Amino acid sequence: PRPSGRPTAPLVSVEGGLSRLTDALAARAEVDTGVAVRRVERLGGDGFRVVTDRGELDADRVVLATPAFVTADLVDALAPDAALALREIPYVSVANATLAFGRADVPALPDGTGFLVPPAEGRFLVGCTWLSRKWRHLADHDVVLVKCMVGRDGDDRWVSMSDDELVTAVRAELEEALGIAAAPRESL
């Protein structure tokens, strides 16, 4: 534990969480949410035109933070070779379930910050990380946060599940893998 008595964690992040980074970027840039971007064009000299469903916006720089297949469509006319390469990047659908357990309800967890499950095991659970051990700002003496990941190439069972069904399936495998039989206080 740190001098404050709060448990320590091996990884670090931005103090206060990563949202501070995106908030700072948004404060210094023009951000418009809920707008569909149709394409990005190069202007005659320097700069770009962003064509949206609400009109056009001219900018010196454009940052695309979209999946590769979306980016490919946006830059197809601007950079066709890049668009082609972007379309070749494979994607797999995944889901995360984060569960909050009372510390007394969780048996001693193995050393480290989580585990991965190889495809050969045929499990629903792909991986698990104990967030409250991994990230210092989530460390708490009373709560253990466990993030579970499901979905891999060829396994999209979770897509047809309700949130409750997903949590139930994840909990069954957590009990088998880690001995956590208690119901979580909360799930997200």
Secondary structure as GFF3:
##gff-version 3
##sequence-region A 1 188
A	DSSP	alpha_helix	19	28	.	.	.	ID=ss1
A	DSSP	beta_strand	37	42	.	.	.	ID=ss2
A	DSSP	beta_strand	48	52	.	.	.	ID=ss3
A	DSSP	beta_strand	55	59	.	.	.	ID=ss4
A	DSSP	alpha_helix	68	75	.	.	.	ID=ss5
A	DSSP	alpha_helix	80	87	.	.	.	ID=ss6
A	DSSP	beta_strand	95	102	.	.	.	ID=ss7
A	DSSP	three_ten_helix	103	105	.	.	.	ID=ss8
A	DSSP	beta_strand	114	116	.	.	.	ID=ss9
A	DSSP	three_ten_helix	119	121	.	.	.	ID=ss10
A	DSSP	beta_strand	125	130	.	.	.	ID=ss11
A	DSSP	alpha_helix	131	134	.	.	.	ID=ss12
A	DSSP	three_ten_helix	136	138	.	.	.	ID=ss13
A	DSSP	beta_strand	143	150	.	.	.	ID=ss14
A	DSSP	three_ten_helix	157	160	.	.	.	ID=ss15
A	DSSP	alpha_helix	163	178	.	.	.	ID=ss16
A	DSSP	beta_strand	186	187	.	.	.	ID=ss17
###
